[in-house]
Amino acid sequence: MSRMSVLSGNIYINILAFAVSILAIIVISFKWWFGYWERRNVYAPKPSIPFGNAKDLILQRVTMGVDIKNAYDDIKGRQNKFGGYYFLGKPIFIPVDLDLVKTMLTKDFKHFTNHTFVVDEENEPLTGHLFGLKDSKWKKLRSKLTPTFTSGKMKMMFQTLLDCSDNLETLVDKYIQERQPIDIKDVSARFTTDIISSCAFGIECNSLKNPNCEFREYGRKLFDITIWEGVVRLIAFVAPDLVIYLKLKILRKELSNFFMNIVRETVNYRETNNIIRKDFMHLLIQLKNNVKIKESNVGDLINIDSIDNNAPSLTMNEIAAQAFVLFVAGFETSSTTTTFCLYELAENPNLQDQARDEINTILEKYGGKLTYDGVMELVYLEKCINETLRKYPPVPVHTRECTETYKVPGTNLVINKGQFVFIPVMGIQNDPEYYPDPDKFDPERFSEEIKTKRHSAAWTPFGDGPRACIGLRFGLMQTKVGLVTLLKRFKFTLHPKTELPLLFDPKGFILAAKNGIWLKAERI
């Protein structure tokens, strides 16, 4: 054998030895990381290298809500009040006991003030929205925006919702005439897109008439994501600092540019021409110009405000970020809720009839017109919506970051600053201990008598405590208006195109049916 051959052989052996050493170090590191909860005497489902407990989630076999629900079921099934979970090598705390969940979200909120979300205002201005902002920045902005979501402001914008509902009825009629199945998620999303584009941006996009309008197209692009985009957004929830460090983008450049430009153009046009419109955009412009919004219920935009020269103004980027998150959260979560509610009412025609009877009674009371006060009186319809949110929470996991070291009450366990907490909303709300026969759709679970007997932390689709969803009133209002518009005129049944049992789309964080929900409608 030549000397060259011996040298080549040695090089290959050295490379192999080096590779084996690196692999061994990686394996040992993962085993150490995966011992985190065991060293603290906390149960966690058995992890696998390198995914931890998130293999199905990362490989997009299940949605995040289902994955964390499975962990919740495992942890609680072993009589634990809390447990651990590993996303890759990152340990995450999962509270199971409802008293603990309530305490962390409310009484001990100062320890868990932040969401686990990417905020990179310099490189991605649209991430600087209320949902993502942290610490004092979040607190200051929340106090400024809270008065824009009072019941008075909702009443002020009610007519805008009604204006959009006419086109909703016309569209369903068109499907009936053409004898076509209705993709109810698409129809609902077009309705809520029209509402949000009008209320948040002051733009009449009419996607119910034109499904290819810009707002609807960009709304689709936000959620019709590639596998890579799904992975990046997943990482953004559990390792936001890594996303910023690697300069990964949460939004495609075209999406970011569209929303930034539309806000800039709208604000400039309104200020140049002194345009006043009863919508969120006007309220945001008022804040930009150092005008403090009062928590008044009066609908007159000119008289509800007073100058506050000491308050820092909103920048154009901050206005864009708030309008953007209102658009994303407002159209997608409400359309998802409407979709699942109509699915359940189609599956339960007696409940659908009961909801319709209530709607007709209220309409008759108000002279055949849908009014804000009438919508507020739709008690049974609200029960149906609440039961839908129970069974299909659009945001199935609440994420929190520990902002101050926290000792779990009644234990010696310490949650360190920076550690993440996942509140398993979908798991809790589908737990037979709190909701017997949880797969059954039963609006009466939300009768006053039954609600008072149930732990308040057993139903948190909007979150709880200071960081609860600021826009819940608006979301419920537009969901009610959409359902009233549809149920008063049409009877819905399930179309065979709907694949049963329902499977959830594994790519998205917000809960959605994998292959859509298709309904048949007939005029009443």
Secondary structure, DSSP 4 states (H G I P E B T S, - for coil): --HHHHHHHHHHHHHHHHHHHHHHHHHHHHHHHTTHHHHTT---PPPBTTTBT-HHHHTTSS-HHHHHHHHHHHHHHTT-SEEEEEETTEEEEEE-SHHHHHHHHTTTGGGS-B-S----TTT-GGG-STTT--HHHHHHHHHHHGGGGSHHHHHHHHHHHHHHHHHHHHHHHHHHHTT--EEHHHHHHHHHHHHHHHHHH-----TTT-TTSHHHHHHHHHHS--HHHHHHHHHHHH-HHHHHHTT--SS-HHHHHHHHHHHHHHHHHHHHHT---SSHHHHHHHHHTTEEEP------TTTSEEE-TTSPPPPHHHHHHHHHHHHHHHHHHHHHHHHHHHHHHHH-HHHHHHHHHHHHHHHHHTTT---HHHHHT-HHHHHHHHHHHHHS-SS--EEEE--S-EEPTTSS-EEPTT-EEEE-HHHHHT-TTTSSSTTS--GGGGSHHHHHHS-GGG--TT--GGGS-TTHHHHHHHHHHHHHHHHTTEEEEE-TTS-SS--B-TT-SS--BTT--EEEEEE-
